[in-house]
Amino acid sequence: MSRRTSNYPKELQDRAVRLVEEVRSDHASEWAAIESVASNLGIGSAQTVHNWVRKAQVDAGARPGTSSVESAELRKLRSENRELRRANEILKAASHFFAAELDRPQR
């Protein structure tokens, strides 16, 4: 699974989330506030801002889900797990090779 890197700087993402929170009361819905902020900041899609807002809410504990910290830790642990499995496979192959060498008759 590949992850696409963001085209927007972290500072812009944080600013957009803050602005949505600030202007929410001036709009009929949260989506309207998100569309307004996306338009004002020149962000191509309101859905992008919506995703940033949801992620910020999860990270703050205001919404259920896996936080960014937990997600990063899971990625790290999965990567470490892959490396350990690879190392185990190498060790198994090496042990089979050396076991076969010990079983060969000596000349």
FENRA-V806351 format. One record per residue. N is the residue number from 0. OMEGA is omega as a letter, one per 40 degrees, with the letter a starting at -180 (NA if undefined). NEAR is the number of other ideal C-beta (glycine too) atoms within 8 Angstrom. D_FIRST is the distance of its C-alpha to the first C-alpha in Angstrom with 2 decimals. Layout:
BEGIN
n->{N	N}
omega->{OMEGA	OMEGA}
near->{NEAR	NEAR}
d_first->{D_FIRST	D_FIRST}
END
This chain:
BEGIN
n->{0	1	2	3	4	5	6	7	8	9	10	11	12	13	14	15	16	17	18	19	20	21	22	23	24	25	26	27	28	29	30	31	32	33	34	35	36	37	38	39	40	41	42	43	44	45	46	47	48	49	50	51	52	53	54	55	56	57	58	59	60	61	62	63	64	65	66	67	68	69	70	71	72	73	74	75	76	77	78	79	80	81	82	83	84	85	86	87	88	89	90	91	92	93	94	95	96	97	98	99	100	101	102	103	104	105	106}
omega->{a	i	i	i	a	i	a	i	a	a	i	i	i	a	a	i	i	a	i	i	a	a	a	a	a	a	a	a	i	i	i	i	i	i	i	a	i	i	a	a	i	i	a	a	i	i	i	i	i	i	i	a	i	i	i	i	i	a	a	a	a	a	i	i	i	a	i	a	i	i	i	i	i	i	a	a	i	i	i	i	i	i	a	i	i	i	i	i	i	i	i	i	i	a	i	i	a	i	i	i	a	a	a	i	i	i	NA}
near->{2	3	4	4	4	6	3	7	5	6	6	10	11	8	9	15	12	8	11	14	7	6	11	9	4	5	10	3	6	9	8	9	13	13	9	10	14	14	9	7	11	5	13	5	7	11	6	11	16	10	8	11	13	10	9	9	9	14	9	7	6	5	8	3	6	6	9	8	7	8	9	8	8	9	8	8	8	8	8	8	8	8	8	8	8	8	8	8	8	8	8	8	8	8	8	8	8	8	8	8	7	6	5	6	3	3	2}
d_first->{0.00	3.78	6.62	9.83	12.86	15.87	18.82	21.19	22.74	22.54	26.30	26.05	23.48	25.86	28.82	27.45	26.82	30.33	31.88	30.48	32.04	35.26	35.78	34.59	38.22	39.34	37.26	37.50	33.93	30.92	29.22	32.31	32.10	28.45	29.40	32.38	30.56	27.86	30.77	32.84	30.18	29.10	25.52	24.35	23.16	24.54	21.27	19.81	22.74	22.41	18.88	20.39	23.35	21.46	19.42	22.80	24.43	21.97	22.40	26.14	26.24	27.66	24.91	23.14	19.47	17.33	18.64	17.03	18.71	17.50	13.87	14.33	16.21	13.66	11.04	14.07	15.23	12.13	12.24	15.97	15.75	13.87	16.62	19.31	18.39	18.52	21.82	23.18	22.63	24.47	27.20	27.65	28.09	30.50	32.47	32.89	34.09	36.58	37.76	38.54	40.44	42.52	43.39	44.79	48.57	50.00	52.53}
END
